[in-house]
Amino acid sequence: MSPQSESAYNDAILEAIVSLGNKLDMTMLAEGIETPEQFNRLRELRCELGQGFLFSPAVPAKEVAAMIKRGFANGESSDAMKRAKGSKRRKKDER
């Protein structure tokens, strides 16, 4: 995903792709998640996995195990996930 892809046309394509993958019982992975809004939209569509600068810049393979031990695999929210949840709350409050 990229910030430019947030138009209604591109959102419809995203929704169709994720929906098709889910209906075919495929694991869906989004790449390039940069904003809390993108993350929240993907969660709404039931996209199970994702990566991007919202979570972390690229890191050497040897650092991945340490990242997982710090919380990604222990159910703890990363700072990015906390920001995304806060963004979702702000949108509800604006309504």
VMD Tcl script that builds the backbone (N, CA, C; Angstrom):
set m [mol new atoms 285]
animate dup $m
set s [atomselect $m all]
$s set {name element resname resid chain x y z} {
  {N N MET 1 A 0.843 -1.174 0.000}
  {CA C MET 1 A 0.000 0.000 0.000}
  {C C MET 1 A 0.882 1.228 0.000}
  {N N SER 2 A 0.384 2.278 -0.559}
  {CA C SER 2 A 1.078 3.553 -0.492}
  {C C SER 2 A 0.047 4.631 -0.192}
  {N N PRO 3 A 0.494 5.772 0.362}
  {CA C PRO 3 A -0.482 6.818 0.687}
  {C C PRO 3 A -1.335 7.232 -0.508}
  {N N GLN 4 A -0.807 7.162 -1.717}
  {CA C GLN 4 A -1.565 7.547 -2.898}
  {C C GLN 4 A -2.676 6.553 -3.219}
  {N N SER 5 A -2.625 5.345 -2.646}
  {CA C SER 5 A -3.589 4.314 -3.018}
  {C C SER 5 A -4.861 4.368 -2.187}
  {N N GLU 6 A -5.118 5.472 -1.550}
  {CA C GLU 6 A -6.273 5.553 -0.668}
  {C C GLU 6 A -7.507 6.105 -1.373}
  {N N SER 7 A -7.503 6.149 -2.699}
  {CA C SER 7 A -8.683 6.595 -3.436}
  {C C SER 7 A -9.739 5.492 -3.409}
  {N N ALA 8 A -10.975 5.862 -3.707}
  {CA C ALA 8 A -12.064 4.880 -3.708}
  {C C ALA 8 A -11.807 3.759 -4.712}
  {N N TYR 9 A -11.257 4.090 -5.868}
  {CA C TYR 9 A -10.971 3.098 -6.907}
  {C C TYR 9 A -9.958 2.073 -6.394}
  {N N ASN 10 A -8.858 2.556 -5.834}
  {CA C ASN 10 A -7.829 1.646 -5.354}
  {C C ASN 10 A -8.285 0.880 -4.118}
  {N N ASP 11 A -9.122 1.503 -3.304}
  {CA C ASP 11 A -9.654 0.808 -2.146}
  {C C ASP 11 A -10.541 -0.356 -2.586}
  {N N ALA 12 A -11.303 -0.161 -3.662}
  {CA C ALA 12 A -12.153 -1.239 -4.182}
  {C C ALA 12 A -11.300 -2.407 -4.676}
  {N N ILE 13 A -10.191 -2.098 -5.319}
  {CA C ILE 13 A -9.283 -3.155 -5.789}
  {C C ILE 13 A -8.686 -3.896 -4.594}
  {N N LEU 14 A -8.238 -3.141 -3.592}
  {CA C LEU 14 A -7.687 -3.755 -2.383}
  {C C LEU 14 A -8.711 -4.671 -1.729}
  {N N GLU 15 A -9.935 -4.181 -1.588}
  {CA C GLU 15 A -10.997 -4.974 -0.966}
  {C C GLU 15 A -11.264 -6.251 -1.762}
  {N N ALA 16 A -11.277 -6.153 -3.083}
  {CA C ALA 16 A -11.533 -7.328 -3.922}
  {C C ALA 16 A -10.420 -8.365 -3.780}
  {N N ILE 17 A -9.173 -7.909 -3.760}
  {CA C ILE 17 A -8.043 -8.835 -3.660}
  {C C ILE 17 A -8.053 -9.556 -2.309}
  {N N VAL 18 A -8.216 -8.793 -1.237}
  {CA C VAL 18 A -8.211 -9.405 0.089}
  {C C VAL 18 A -9.413 -10.329 0.252}
  {N N SER 19 A -10.567 -9.916 -0.232}
  {CA C SER 19 A -11.767 -10.743 -0.143}
  {C C SER 19 A -11.590 -12.050 -0.909}
  {N N LEU 20 A -11.047 -11.969 -2.110}
  {CA C LEU 20 A -10.811 -13.173 -2.910}
  {C C LEU 20 A -9.854 -14.111 -2.181}
  {N N GLY 21 A -8.767 -13.571 -1.662}
  {CA C GLY 21 A -7.822 -14.405 -0.925}
  {C C GLY 21 A -8.463 -15.081 0.267}
  {N N ASN 22 A -9.274 -14.322 1.008}
  {CA C ASN 22 A -9.958 -14.909 2.171}
  {C C ASN 22 A -10.936 -15.996 1.744}
  {N N LYS 23 A -11.682 -15.769 0.657}
  {CA C LYS 23 A -12.637 -16.773 0.192}
  {C C LYS 23 A -11.947 -18.037 -0.304}
  {N N LEU 24 A -10.729 -17.887 -0.799}
  {CA C LEU 24 A -9.960 -19.045 -1.256}
  {C C LEU 24 A -9.130 -19.648 -0.125}
  {N N ASP 25 A -9.367 -19.181 1.107}
  {CA C ASP 25 A -8.680 -19.670 2.297}
  {C C ASP 25 A -7.168 -19.503 2.180}
  {N N MET 26 A -6.758 -18.362 1.633}
  {CA C MET 26 A -5.339 -18.039 1.509}
  {C C MET 26 A -4.954 -17.073 2.625}
  {N N THR 27 A -3.722 -17.152 3.058}
  {CA C THR 27 A -3.212 -16.185 4.016}
  {C C THR 27 A -2.806 -14.937 3.249}
  {N N MET 28 A -3.379 -13.804 3.644}
  {CA C MET 28 A -3.110 -12.555 2.947}
  {C C MET 28 A -2.030 -11.766 3.693}
  {N N LEU 29 A -1.075 -11.206 2.948}
  {CA C LEU 29 A 0.018 -10.427 3.495}
  {C C LEU 29 A 0.083 -9.102 2.761}
  {N N ALA 30 A -0.064 -8.011 3.489}
  {CA C ALA 30 A 0.048 -6.676 2.896}
  {C C ALA 30 A 1.466 -6.168 3.101}
  {N N GLU 31 A 2.029 -5.582 2.075}
  {CA C GLU 31 A 3.368 -5.020 2.166}
  {C C GLU 31 A 3.300 -3.513 1.996}
  {N N GLY 32 A 4.193 -2.822 2.666}
  {CA C GLY 32 A 4.293 -1.382 2.505}
  {C C GLY 32 A 3.308 -0.594 3.350}
  {N N ILE 33 A 2.923 -1.110 4.497}
  {CA C ILE 33 A 1.993 -0.392 5.373}
  {C C ILE 33 A 2.762 0.762 6.015}
  {N N GLU 34 A 2.304 1.988 5.758}
  {CA C GLU 34 A 3.019 3.161 6.236}
  {C C GLU 34 A 2.230 4.008 7.219}
  {N N THR 35 A 0.914 3.890 7.226}
  {CA C THR 35 A 0.105 4.754 8.091}
  {C C THR 35 A -0.844 3.934 8.960}
  {N N PRO 36 A -1.230 4.476 10.112}
  {CA C PRO 36 A -2.216 3.780 10.943}
  {C C PRO 36 A -3.532 3.566 10.197}
  {N N GLU 37 A -3.908 4.489 9.338}
  {CA C GLU 37 A -5.156 4.345 8.579}
  {C C GLU 37 A -5.095 3.140 7.640}
  {N N GLN 38 A -3.966 2.948 6.981}
  {CA C GLN 38 A -3.799 1.782 6.117}
  {C C GLN 38 A -3.889 0.500 6.941}
  {N N PHE 39 A -3.211 0.485 8.076}
  {CA C PHE 39 A -3.233 -0.685 8.951}
  {C C PHE 39 A -4.654 -1.008 9.389}
  {N N ASN 40 A -5.393 0.008 9.819}
  {CA C ASN 40 A -6.770 -0.209 10.268}
  {C C ASN 40 A -7.665 -0.696 9.138}
  {N N ARG 41 A -7.497 -0.141 7.945}
  {CA C ARG 41 A -8.307 -0.589 6.801}
  {C C ARG 41 A -8.037 -2.052 6.492}
  {N N LEU 42 A -6.783 -2.449 6.507}
  {CA C LEU 42 A -6.433 -3.845 6.242}
  {C C LEU 42 A -7.015 -4.773 7.306}
  {N N ARG 43 A -7.013 -4.348 8.550}
  {CA C ARG 43 A -7.617 -5.159 9.619}
  {C C ARG 43 A -9.117 -5.289 9.399}
  {N N GLU 44 A -9.773 -4.194 8.979}
  {CA C GLU 44 A -11.210 -4.254 8.681}
  {C C GLU 44 A -11.503 -5.277 7.591}
  {N N LEU 45 A -10.581 -5.399 6.634}
  {CA C LEU 45 A -10.759 -6.332 5.516}
  {C C LEU 45 A -10.328 -7.759 5.883}
  {N N ARG 46 A -9.837 -7.954 7.091}
  {CA C ARG 46 A -9.371 -9.262 7.569}
  {C C ARG 46 A -8.092 -9.712 6.872}
  {N N CYS 47 A -7.221 -8.759 6.561}
  {CA C CYS 47 A -5.886 -9.093 6.063}
  {C C CYS 47 A -5.056 -9.442 7.294}
  {N N GLU 48 A -4.590 -10.678 7.351}
  {CA C GLU 48 A -4.003 -11.215 8.572}
  {C C GLU 48 A -2.575 -10.766 8.858}
  {N N LEU 49 A -1.796 -10.524 7.839}
  {CA C LEU 49 A -0.383 -10.219 8.034}
  {C C LEU 49 A -0.001 -8.957 7.273}
  {N N GLY 50 A 1.014 -8.291 7.755}
  {CA C GLY 50 A 1.490 -7.114 7.053}
  {C C GLY 50 A 2.860 -6.702 7.525}
  {N N GLN 51 A 3.501 -5.900 6.708}
  {CA C GLN 51 A 4.802 -5.360 7.057}
  {C C GLN 51 A 4.922 -3.981 6.428}
  {N N GLY 52 A 5.795 -3.202 6.979}
  {CA C GLY 52 A 6.032 -1.879 6.424}
  {C C GLY 52 A 6.665 -0.969 7.454}
  {N N PHE 53 A 6.969 0.244 7.035}
  {CA C PHE 53 A 7.653 1.193 7.898}
  {C C PHE 53 A 6.824 1.601 9.107}
  {N N LEU 54 A 5.510 1.392 9.078}
  {CA C LEU 54 A 4.702 1.669 10.257}
  {C C LEU 54 A 5.196 0.835 11.436}
  {N N PHE 55 A 5.646 -0.366 11.156}
  {CA C PHE 55 A 6.098 -1.284 12.198}
  {C C PHE 55 A 7.593 -1.203 12.434}
  {N N SER 56 A 8.360 -1.136 11.355}
  {CA C SER 56 A 9.812 -1.113 11.495}
  {C C SER 56 A 10.441 -0.861 10.127}
  {N N PRO 57 A 11.557 -0.138 10.113}
  {CA C PRO 57 A 12.315 -0.101 8.863}
  {C C PRO 57 A 12.928 -1.485 8.631}
  {N N ALA 58 A 13.459 -1.704 7.471}
  {CA C ALA 58 A 14.120 -2.977 7.188}
  {C C ALA 58 A 15.264 -3.174 8.183}
  {N N VAL 59 A 15.394 -4.403 8.665}
  {CA C VAL 59 A 16.463 -4.731 9.610}
  {C C VAL 59 A 17.204 -5.960 9.110}
  {N N PRO 60 A 18.454 -6.085 9.490}
  {CA C PRO 60 A 19.199 -7.291 9.112}
  {C C PRO 60 A 18.543 -8.532 9.710}
  {N N ALA 61 A 18.647 -9.639 9.008}
  {CA C ALA 61 A 18.019 -10.897 9.436}
  {C C ALA 61 A 18.434 -11.274 10.846}
  {N N LYS 62 A 19.669 -10.998 11.215}
  {CA C LYS 62 A 20.143 -11.391 12.549}
  {C C LYS 62 A 19.441 -10.624 13.672}
  {N N GLU 63 A 18.783 -9.504 13.366}
  {CA C GLU 63 A 18.082 -8.722 14.382}
  {C C GLU 63 A 16.621 -9.137 14.550}
  {N N VAL 64 A 16.092 -9.927 13.638}
  {CA C VAL 64 A 14.681 -10.300 13.676}
  {C C VAL 64 A 14.343 -11.102 14.929}
  {N N ALA 65 A 15.180 -12.055 15.294}
  {CA C ALA 65 A 14.905 -12.874 16.478}
  {C C ALA 65 A 14.788 -12.000 17.723}
  {N N ALA 66 A 15.643 -11.005 17.862}
  {CA C ALA 66 A 15.584 -10.113 19.022}
  {C C ALA 66 A 14.293 -9.302 19.005}
  {N N MET 67 A 13.847 -8.874 17.828}
  {CA C MET 67 A 12.593 -8.129 17.723}
  {C C MET 67 A 11.420 -8.997 18.175}
  {N N ILE 68 A 11.431 -10.240 17.765}
  {CA C ILE 68 A 10.350 -11.150 18.137}
  {C C ILE 68 A 10.343 -11.352 19.650}
  {N N LYS 69 A 11.512 -11.534 20.226}
  {CA C LYS 69 A 11.602 -11.733 21.678}
  {C C LYS 69 A 11.125 -10.500 22.442}
  {N N ARG 70 A 11.309 -9.307 21.865}
  {CA C ARG 70 A 10.893 -8.073 22.538}
  {C C ARG 70 A 9.387 -7.900 22.557}
  {N N GLY 71 A 8.633 -8.683 21.801}
  {CA C GLY 71 A 7.201 -8.506 21.924}
  {C C GLY 71 A 6.350 -8.839 20.736}
  {N N PHE 72 A 6.879 -8.853 19.539}
  {CA C PHE 72 A 6.041 -9.114 18.382}
  {C C PHE 72 A 5.381 -10.478 18.459}
  {N N ALA 73 A 6.030 -11.463 19.080}
  {CA C ALA 73 A 5.450 -12.802 19.178}
  {C C ALA 73 A 4.794 -13.047 20.532}
  {N N ASN 74 A 4.917 -12.102 21.458}
  {CA C ASN 74 A 4.390 -12.310 22.808}
  {C C ASN 74 A 3.050 -11.624 23.033}
  {N N GLY 75 A 2.431 -11.155 21.972}
  {CA C GLY 75 A 1.129 -10.528 22.101}
  {C C GLY 75 A 1.184 -9.089 22.565}
  {N N GLU 76 A 2.367 -8.535 22.746}
  {CA C GLU 76 A 2.483 -7.143 23.142}
  {C C GLU 76 A 2.330 -6.261 21.914}
  {N N SER 77 A 1.721 -5.111 22.089}
  {CA C SER 77 A 1.543 -4.195 20.970}
  {C C SER 77 A 2.827 -3.414 20.728}
  {N N SER 78 A 3.184 -3.273 19.484}
  {CA C SER 78 A 4.294 -2.401 19.144}
  {C C SER 78 A 3.804 -0.964 19.228}
  {N N ASP 79 A 4.727 -0.015 19.231}
  {CA C ASP 79 A 4.340 1.396 19.232}
  {C C ASP 79 A 3.453 1.702 18.034}
  {N N ALA 80 A 3.741 1.085 16.904}
  {CA C ALA 80 A 2.946 1.337 15.690}
  {C C ALA 80 A 1.515 0.875 15.870}
  {N N MET 81 A 1.332 -0.267 16.489}
  {CA C MET 81 A -0.029 -0.769 16.704}
  {C C MET 81 A -0.775 0.123 17.680}
  {N N LYS 82 A -0.080 0.633 18.690}
  {CA C LYS 82 A -0.704 1.553 19.633}
  {C C LYS 82 A -1.136 2.826 18.917}
  {N N ARG 83 A -0.269 3.334 18.005}
  {CA C ARG 83 A -0.629 4.529 17.233}
  {C C ARG 83 A -1.836 4.250 16.351}
  {N N ALA 84 A -1.881 3.073 15.749}
  {CA C ALA 84 A -3.004 2.731 14.870}
  {C C ALA 84 A -4.295 2.661 15.659}
  {N N LYS 85 A -4.251 2.083 16.834}
  {CA C LYS 85 A -5.448 2.003 17.664}
  {C C LYS 85 A -5.897 3.390 18.090}
  {N N GLY 86 A -4.948 4.269 18.394}
  {CA C GLY 86 A -5.279 5.639 18.757}
  {C C GLY 86 A -5.898 6.384 17.593}
  {N N SER 87 A -5.408 6.129 16.392}
  {CA C SER 87 A -5.958 6.756 15.197}
  {C C SER 87 A -7.395 6.327 14.981}
  {N N LYS 88 A -7.686 5.073 15.222}
  {CA C LYS 88 A -9.041 4.555 15.046}
  {C C LYS 88 A -9.988 5.202 16.062}
  {N N ARG 89 A -9.509 5.366 17.310}
  {CA C ARG 89 A -10.328 6.015 18.336}
  {C C ARG 89 A -10.616 7.462 17.971}
  {N N ARG 90 A -9.613 8.187 17.450}
  {CA C ARG 90 A -9.808 9.584 17.068}
  {C C ARG 90 A -10.848 9.701 15.969}
  {N N LYS 91 A -10.837 8.780 15.001}
  {CA C LYS 91 A -11.820 8.823 13.918}
  {C C LYS 91 A -13.227 8.633 14.457}
  {N N LYS 92 A -13.397 7.705 15.426}
  {CA C LYS 92 A -14.723 7.492 16.023}
  {C C LYS 92 A -15.190 8.739 16.744}
  {N N ASP 93 A -14.259 9.402 17.454}
  {CA C ASP 93 A -14.612 10.608 18.196}
  {C C ASP 93 A -15.016 11.749 17.273}
  {N N GLU 94 A -14.473 11.767 16.040}
  {CA C GLU 94 A -14.769 12.824 15.088}
  {C C GLU 94 A -16.170 12.692 14.500}
  {N N ARG 95 A -16.754 11.494 14.586}
  {CA C ARG 95 A -18.067 11.265 13.980}
  {C C ARG 95 A -19.172 11.926 14.722}
}
mol reanalyze $m
mol bondsrecalc $m
mol representation Tube
mol addrep $m
